Amino acid sequence: MPIQTQVLIIGGGATGTGLARDLSLRGVSCLVVEKQDINAGASGGNHGLLHSGARYVAADREAAMECREEGEILKNMAPQCIENTGGLFVAVAGDDENYVARFPHMCRKCHIPCTEITPDQAREWEPCLSKDIIAAFEVEDGAIDPFMLSLDNLAHAMSLGCKVIRNARVTGFDISSQAIRRVCLTNETTGKEFHIEAEMVVNAAGAWAGTIAAMAGAEIHILYSKGSLLVTQDRLAKRVINRLRKASDADILVPGGTVSVLGTTSVRIDDPDMYRPTIEETDRMIDNATAMIPVLETTRYIRAYAGVRPLVFTGKGADGRSLSRGFSLIDHQENGVDNFVSITGGKLTTYRLMAEKTADMVCRKLGITTPCATRTTPLPASSRGHWTEPGYAPRSWIRHKADNDLILCECEMVSRQGIDQIISNMDTMRGRSMLTAMGLRSRVGKGPCQGGFCGLRITGHLYDQGHVTGNRGIRELTHFIEGRWKGFAPILWDLPLMQAELQEALYCGMLDLELQAKEQDRDQ
Ligand SMILES: Cc1cc2nc3c(=O)[nH]c(=O)nc-3n(C[C@H](O)[C@H](O)[C@H](O)COP(=O)(O)OP(=O)(O)OC[C@H]3O[C@@H](n4cnc5c(N)ncnc54)[C@H](O)[C@@H]3O)c2cc1C
């Protein structure tokens, strides 16, 4: 029997989960399907900057104003996901002084608050800034935790009746009489096929939106722009620091709780599944950014990661940076499929607006008149999301410490009790790897050891508790470590290289993980 729902949402990123909440608040029943896990796409691979809009004042005024308005709403409605750091735009000797002079005027035109301060004042606030700063402006940027955002949105939607199926890949549609009658899916864990019947289908598949649209015979022209980012071991600045110039590589340093995130690049790729940070990109970013923040040359990086921006091609721009960062909402009625809508592009900062506009279209088609409530209804903090907050795990450990509790992830201080709570918050959502799923819902594996010690300890605990048996735990550990490896392979010099060698000795010398991987290949 096919599963039935009023609205099927394809994609469990910020847009899909935000839409699930918006529709649920309007009393519409919906189901989210995700081929991997929540935030497996760009929502789990971005910079975490809550844009004030100032970054886009020159290239895209509409996107700039959307960011300003949405940033304000989110600061009020989802404060638990945001650190209201404030931001600086700084120019360095040699930067385009004409651009610097026009900047406050461009911000004013977009109603974006921007105050000039002296370079000395900027350096007093952020001592990491170069002494070659020639101009500085204060703006209202912030930092946002995208993991918590999607998990809180989903938790609220689920409390209102929304359902979620992870590890469920949409593979095709059965279409007749101008409507999708059945959606075909594969359970990625078991390989089994199943079907869903929905009155409306929404394609919120981010960079994969073109692939999903093609299943309905529709075309969305998407350029894939890969962006890579670097995570420092410590937090280098209190505020977001932006380079005051036309958008380029390594322009922004964003605080991410206890660390800082440097980014980003913009590299055209052909396939949204083929992305990873490269050595060449990390070298280029560090070379570029040191003019603004000299310590970036010698600081320790613990990880690199990447995400893919789906830039919807309108025929106007030629490269990834000149295309609009606005979003595209497409009613596929124009392609002869009445109950199918796509939403893609945009920003994390504008996910709520994207969800609102999409839900408006879906409701119009369903004949539902209940208005959007997410502008004024606070997003409740949830137990699914709070483990991603820096400092939550140690606070919880100190508050509830039992005599026999142990710290299993010592970089982020996640205790055995904490791990058990993260597991219970996941419900049945373990999918193919509980360890990797845990990483997306907490800070496990995110510290300087990058899974070196916590991977082993947590796997031992999973065996002790009977969550994994036989070879399963070792397979999950291999998968988890491979994921971490992708992140530190491009930054292997100095301390990270020593750390990687230690990790290799642990995992290959003690557990023969590299041989296990070969055996798994043979088994498959
Ligand atoms: C490098 C980089 C830096 C960025 N920095 C910022 C920033 O600082 N601030 C900001 O505001 N924005 C930023 N963005 C943009 C922001 O990340 C995206 O706008 C946002 O995350 C998009 O969310 P989404 O839900 O639309 O897409 P995604 O998060 O990509 O979600 C799409 C989901 O669909 C799933 N899916 C795909 N195909 C299928 C299928 N066949 N079946 C089922 N599920 C499927 C995927 O697995 C994925 O989880 C950045 C983006 C990148 C790439």
The ligand as a Tripos MOL2 file, in Angstrom:
@<TRIPOS>MOLECULE
LIG
   53    58     1     0     0
SMALL
NO_CHARGES

@<TRIPOS>ATOM
      1 C1         29.7340   26.9020    0.6710 C.3       1 LIG1
      2 C2         28.4300   27.5450    1.0120 C.ar      1 LIG1
      3 C3         28.3830   28.5780    1.9320 C.ar      1 LIG1
      4 C4         27.1660   29.1740    2.2400 C.ar      1 LIG1
      5 N1         27.1340   30.1170    3.2100 N.ar      1 LIG1
      6 C5         25.9620   30.6670    3.5670 C.ar      1 LIG1
      7 C6         25.9080   31.5930    4.6300 C.ar      1 LIG1
      8 O1         26.9090   31.8630    5.2790 O.2       1 LIG1
      9 N2         24.7220   32.1770    4.9010 N.ar      1 LIG1
     10 C7         23.5860   31.8760    4.2220 C.ar      1 LIG1
     11 O2         22.5600   32.4900    4.4950 O.2       1 LIG1
     12 N3         23.5890   30.9430    3.2280 N.ar      1 LIG1
     13 C8         24.7450   30.3300    2.9050 C.ar      1 LIG1
     14 N4         24.7780   29.3740    1.9300 N.ar      1 LIG1
     15 C9         23.5190   28.9790    1.2680 C.3       1 LIG1
     16 C10        22.7380   27.9490    2.1190 C.3       1 LIG1
     17 O3         23.5750   26.9450    2.5930 O.3       1 LIG1
     18 C11        21.6440   27.3380    1.2650 C.3       1 LIG1
     19 O4         20.8800   28.3700    0.7150 O.3       1 LIG1
     20 C12        20.6900   26.4350    2.0630 C.3       1 LIG1
     21 O5         21.3710   25.5980    2.9340 O.3       1 LIG1
     22 C13        19.8730   25.6140    1.0790 C.3       1 LIG1
     23 O6         19.0260   24.7530    1.7880 O.3       1 LIG1
     24 P1         18.0900   23.7580    0.9910 P.3       1 LIG1
     25 O7         17.2560   23.0700    2.0090 O.co2     1 LIG1
     26 O8         17.3790   24.4870   -0.0820 O.co2     1 LIG1
     27 O9         19.0780   22.7400    0.2650 O.3       1 LIG1
     28 P2         19.9270   21.5410    0.8970 P.3       1 LIG1
     29 O10        20.3580   21.8500    2.2780 O.co2     1 LIG1
     30 O11        20.9890   21.1840   -0.0780 O.co2     1 LIG1
     31 O12        18.8560   20.3690    1.0160 O.3       1 LIG1
     32 C14        18.4350   19.5950   -0.0800 C.3       1 LIG1
     33 C15        18.2460   18.1730    0.4220 C.3       1 LIG1
     34 O13        17.6100   17.3990   -0.5990 O.3       1 LIG1
     35 C16        18.0740   16.0730   -0.4740 C.3       1 LIG1
     36 N5         17.8270   15.3490   -1.7430 N.ar      1 LIG1
     37 C17        18.4350   15.5530   -2.9330 C.ar      1 LIG1
     38 N6         18.0020   14.6690   -3.8450 N.ar      1 LIG1
     39 C18        17.0840   13.8900   -3.2210 C.ar      1 LIG1
     40 C19        16.2890   12.7620   -3.6270 C.ar      1 LIG1
     41 N7         16.3770   12.2390   -4.8770 N.pl3     1 LIG1
     42 N8         15.4500   12.1880   -2.7330 N.ar      1 LIG1
     43 C20        15.3680   12.6730   -1.4560 C.ar      1 LIG1
     44 N9         16.1170   13.7060   -1.0150 N.ar      1 LIG1
     45 C21        16.9590   14.3210   -1.8850 C.ar      1 LIG1
     46 C22        19.5620   16.2750   -0.1940 C.3       1 LIG1
     47 O14        20.1680   15.1260    0.3980 O.3       1 LIG1
     48 C23        19.5550   17.4880    0.7290 C.3       1 LIG1
     49 O15        19.6150   17.1460    2.1020 O.3       1 LIG1
     50 C24        25.9750   28.7580    1.6020 C.ar      1 LIG1
     51 C25        26.0230   27.7010    0.6840 C.ar      1 LIG1
     52 C26        27.2200   27.0770    0.4110 C.ar      1 LIG1
     53 C27        27.2590   25.9290   -0.5230 C.3       1 LIG1
@<TRIPOS>BOND
     1     1     2 1
     2     2     3 ar
     3     2    52 ar
     4     3     4 ar
     5     4     5 ar
     6     4    50 ar
     7     5     6 ar
     8     6     7 ar
     9     6    13 1
    10     7     8 2
    11     7     9 ar
    12     9    10 ar
    13    10    11 2
    14    10    12 ar
    15    12    13 ar
    16    13    14 ar
    17    14    15 1
    18    14    50 ar
    19    15    16 1
    20    16    17 1
    21    16    18 1
    22    18    19 1
    23    18    20 1
    24    20    21 1
    25    20    22 1
    26    22    23 1
    27    23    24 1
    28    24    25 2
    29    24    26 1
    30    24    27 1
    31    27    28 1
    32    28    29 2
    33    28    30 1
    34    28    31 1
    35    31    32 1
    36    32    33 1
    37    33    34 1
    38    33    48 1
    39    34    35 1
    40    35    36 1
    41    35    46 1
    42    36    37 ar
    43    36    45 ar
    44    37    38 ar
    45    38    39 ar
    46    39    40 ar
    47    39    45 ar
    48    40    41 1
    49    40    42 ar
    50    42    43 ar
    51    43    44 ar
    52    44    45 ar
    53    46    47 1
    54    46    48 1
    55    48    49 1
    56    50    51 ar
    57    51    52 ar
    58    52    53 1
@<TRIPOS>SUBSTRUCTURE
     1 LIG1         1 GROUP 0 **** ****
